Structures are given as structure tokens and as C-alpha cells.
Amino acid sequence: MKPFPWQQAMGFGFGVLRLAPDDFWRMTPRELAQAIRAIQGYATAPLARAELDELQARFPDAPPKGGRDD
């Protein structure tokens, strides 16, 4: 099990939400999560390897050999 990310939670609570320490420490983790989602939205799942490979094939970083990069 991953430990709770206290550094990030406190940074968000104090820095972004501008909560007083007493208010922050009274929040439940569920309440804090909802406050984060209200500002940042829901996190999306990372791409699967096959999806990344497909995007790289469709949109390569370099132009095709012999092609022009206008």
C-alpha cells in the first residue's frame, strides 16, 4: 500500500485552497479529494502502450525521409 501523500495534500490545502491549518486538519481525505477534483477535474487513465505506439506512428516527431518540413 502506498503511503498517503501528505506533502502534496498539505501543499494543495494550504497553497491552492488557502485553508487555515485547523480547517485542513478537520477535513477527511474524501472531502479533500472532492475539493481537488472541483479544481483539477478527474484524472484520466494513462495511455496503454498500444495507444501510444499508434499515436507515435500517426504523428512521428521527425518528417518522413526525403520529405519537406515546411
C-alpha positions as CSV (number, residue, x, y, z in Angstrom):
1,M,0.0,0.0,0.0
2,K,1.3,3.5,-0.9
3,P,1.6,5.9,2.0
4,F,-0.8,8.9,2.0
5,P,0.8,11.8,0.1
6,W,0.8,14.3,2.9
7,Q,3.3,16.7,1.3
8,Q,1.0,17.1,-1.8
9,A,-2.2,17.2,0.3
10,M,-0.9,19.9,2.6
11,G,0.5,21.9,-0.3
12,F,-2.8,21.8,-2.1
13,G,-4.9,22.5,1.1
14,F,-2.7,25.4,2.2
15,G,-1.4,26.8,-1.1
16,V,-4.3,26.3,-3.5
17,L,-7.4,26.1,-1.3
18,R,-5.8,28.6,1.2
19,L,-7.2,26.7,4.2
20,A,-6.3,27.6,7.7
21,P,-4.5,24.7,9.4
22,D,-7.4,23.9,11.7
23,D,-9.8,23.7,8.7
24,F,-7.4,21.5,6.7
25,W,-6.8,19.0,9.6
26,R,-10.6,18.7,10.2
27,M,-11.2,17.6,6.5
28,T,-11.5,13.9,5.8
29,P,-9.4,12.5,2.9
30,R,-12.6,12.1,0.9
31,E,-13.5,15.8,1.4
32,L,-10.0,16.8,0.3
33,A,-10.3,14.6,-2.8
34,Q,-13.5,16.2,-3.7
35,A,-12.0,19.7,-3.3
36,I,-9.1,18.7,-5.5
37,R,-11.5,17.3,-8.2
38,A,-13.5,20.5,-8.1
39,I,-10.4,22.5,-9.1
40,Q,-8.4,20.0,-11.2
41,G,-11.1,17.7,-12.6
42,Y,-10.9,14.0,-12.7
43,A,-7.6,12.3,-13.5
44,T,-7.6,10.3,-16.7
45,A,-6.0,6.9,-17.1
46,P,-2.6,6.9,-18.8
47,L,-2.4,5.6,-22.3
48,A,-1.9,1.9,-22.9
49,R,1.4,1.1,-24.7
50,A,-0.5,0.1,-27.9
51,E,-2.3,3.5,-27.9
52,L,1.0,5.3,-27.5
53,D,2.6,3.3,-30.3
54,E,-0.4,4.1,-32.6
55,L,-0.1,7.8,-31.9
56,Q,3.6,7.8,-32.5
57,A,3.1,6.1,-35.8
58,R,0.4,8.5,-36.9
59,F,2.2,11.6,-35.7
60,P,6.0,11.0,-35.8
61,D,8.4,13.6,-34.3
62,A,10.5,13.7,-37.5
63,P,9.3,14.3,-41.1
64,P,9.4,11.3,-43.4
65,K,12.8,10.8,-45.1
66,G,13.0,12.8,-48.3
67,G,10.0,14.9,-47.3
68,R,10.0,18.6,-46.7
69,D,9.4,20.2,-43.3
70,D,7.6,23.4,-44.3
